[in-house]
Amino acid sequence: MDSEVKVDEAIATISSIVAIRLYNRYRNLIIGDNNDIRQELWIWAQKKRAKITEWLDPSQEEHDYQRGMHALEKSMYRAGDRYCRTQKATRSGYATRDEVFYNRNVLEVILP
């Protein structure tokens, strides 16, 4: 039970840090505030709970625990970045499934 509390604390701390970083990056492009991003990160973390618990296992060595924290931060940042890009796409009028936005000039150069 105690390890579950530590996992929840780590998720809360890292999601707050990542949400602030992403909010500063996408501030003018998305609607809402960093609480929206933090909530989305918490939902993502609950879906990946088993893997996060494995990364943050307290019985492992300190070096491995720090690697798990780093992996959690990077994965959470990627998930939050996907969420922000989806919000950007929605606000810009693109389909939300689009991950990359090209302008016409770039497409003419890429395509034969």
C-alpha positions in Angstrom: 0.0 0.0 0.0 2.9 2.4 0.8 4.4 1.9 -2.6 1.1 2.8 -4.2 1.2 6.1 -2.3 4.7 6.8 -3.5 3.7 6.0 -7.1 0.8 8.4 -6.8 3.0 11.1 -5.4 5.6 10.6 -8.2 2.8 10.8 -10.8 1.4 14.0 -9.3 4.8 15.7 -9.1 6.0 14.7 -12.5 2.6 15.5 -14.2 2.7 19.0 -12.6 6.2 19.7 -13.9 5.4 18.3 -17.4 2.1 20.2 -17.6 3.9 23.5 -16.8 6.5 22.8 -19.4 3.9 21.9 -22.1 1.7 24.8 -21.2 4.6 27.2 -21.6 5.4 25.7 -25.0 1.8 25.7 -26.3 0.5 28.7 -24.4 -0.8 30.6 -27.4 -1.9 27.5 -29.4 -4.3 25.7 -27.1 -7.4 26.6 -25.2 -7.4 26.0 -21.4 -4.7 26.0 -18.9 -2.1 23.6 -17.4 -4.8 22.0 -15.3 -6.3 20.5 -18.5 -2.9 19.1 -19.4 -2.3 17.8 -15.9 -5.7 16.0 -15.9 -4.9 14.4 -19.3 -1.5 13.2 -17.9 -3.2 11.7 -14.9 -5.6 9.8 -17.1 -2.7 8.6 -19.2 -0.9 7.5 -16.1 -3.8 5.5 -14.8 -4.0 3.6 -18.1 -0.3 2.8 -17.8 -0.4 2.1 -14.1 1.2 -1.4 -14.2 4.2 -0.2 -16.2 4.7 2.9 -14.0 4.6 0.8 -10.9 7.3 -1.4 -12.4 9.4 1.6 -13.2 9.0 3.0 -9.7 9.5 -0.2 -7.7 11.0 0.7 -4.4 12.9 -2.6 -4.0 15.2 -1.8 -6.9 18.5 0.0 -6.6 18.6 3.8 -6.6 20.1 4.0 -10.1 17.4 1.9 -11.5 14.7 3.9 -9.7 16.1 7.2 -11.1 16.0 5.6 -14.6 12.4 4.7 -14.0 11.6 8.3 -12.9 13.3 9.6 -16.1 11.4 7.1 -18.2 8.2 8.2 -16.6 8.9 11.9 -17.2 9.8 11.3 -20.9 6.8 9.1 -21.5 4.5 11.6 -19.8 6.0 14.4 -21.8 5.3 12.6 -25.1 1.7 11.8 -24.1 1.1 15.4 -23.0 2.7 16.7 -26.2 0.4 14.5 -28.3 -2.6 15.9 -26.3 -1.4 19.5 -26.9 -0.9 18.8 -30.6 -4.4 17.4 -30.8 -5.7 20.5 -29.1 -3.7 22.6 -31.6 -5.1 20.7 -34.5 -8.7 21.1 -33.3 -8.2 24.8 -32.8 -6.5 25.2 -36.2 -9.3 23.3 -38.0 -7.3 20.2 -38.9 -8.6 16.7 -38.2 -7.6 15.6 -34.7 -6.0 12.4 -36.0 -3.5 14.5 -38.0 -0.1 14.4 -36.2 1.8 16.5 -38.6 0.7 19.7 -40.3 2.2 20.5 -43.8 1.7 23.6 -45.8 1.3 23.4 -49.6 4.9 24.3 -50.4 6.3 21.6 -48.3 4.0 19.0 -49.9 5.0 20.1 -53.4 8.7 19.6 -52.5 8.2 16.2 -50.8 5.9 14.6 -53.3 7.2 13.8 -56.9 
